Amino acid sequence: MSGSTKSTKAMGVLTVTALVVVSAYTAALGSNGWLWFGWVVLGLVTIGMATSRST
């Protein structure tokens, strides 16, 4: 497994973990737009890494 594949997989795990944390925060304390915005940006970066790796 190359370093690029490892980093993309790590970003995927981080993105999913962040989604769980943001969802738990929203359920417990109410929605925070900045947290969701941050998660969307993280997701887009992860998708970008995954697509650039495959080309």
C-alpha positions in Angstrom: 0.0 0.0 0.0 1.5 3.3 -1.0 1.7 6.4 1.1 -1.0 8.1 -0.9 -3.4 5.3 -0.4 -2.7 5.3 3.4 -3.3 9.1 3.6 -6.5 8.9 1.6 -7.8 6.1 3.9 -6.8 8.1 7.0 -8.7 11.1 5.6 -11.7 8.9 5.0 -11.6 7.7 8.6 -11.2 11.2 9.9 -14.1 12.4 7.8 -16.4 9.7 9.1 -15.3 10.3 12.7 -15.9 14.0 12.3 -19.4 13.3 11.0 -20.1 11.2 14.1 -18.8 13.9 16.4 -20.7 16.8 14.7 -23.9 14.7 14.7 -23.5 13.9 18.4 -22.8 17.6 19.1 -25.9 18.6 17.2 -28.1 16.1 19.0 -26.8 17.1 22.4 -26.3 20.8 22.2 -28.1 22.0 19.0 -26.9 22.7 15.5 -23.7 24.8 14.9 -23.4 25.9 11.3 -19.6 26.3 11.4 -19.2 22.7 12.5 -21.3 21.5 9.6 -19.5 23.8 7.2 -16.1 22.5 8.4 -17.3 18.9 7.9 -18.5 19.7 4.4 -15.0 21.2 3.6 -13.3 18.2 5.1 -15.5 15.9 3.0 -14.8 17.8 -0.2 -11.0 17.6 0.5 -11.3 13.8 1.1 -13.2 13.4 -2.1 -10.7 15.4 -4.0 -7.8 13.3 -2.6 -9.6 10.1 -3.5 -10.3 11.2 -7.1 -6.8 12.6 -7.7 -5.3 9.3 -6.5 -7.4 7.3 -9.0 -6.2 9.3 -12.0 
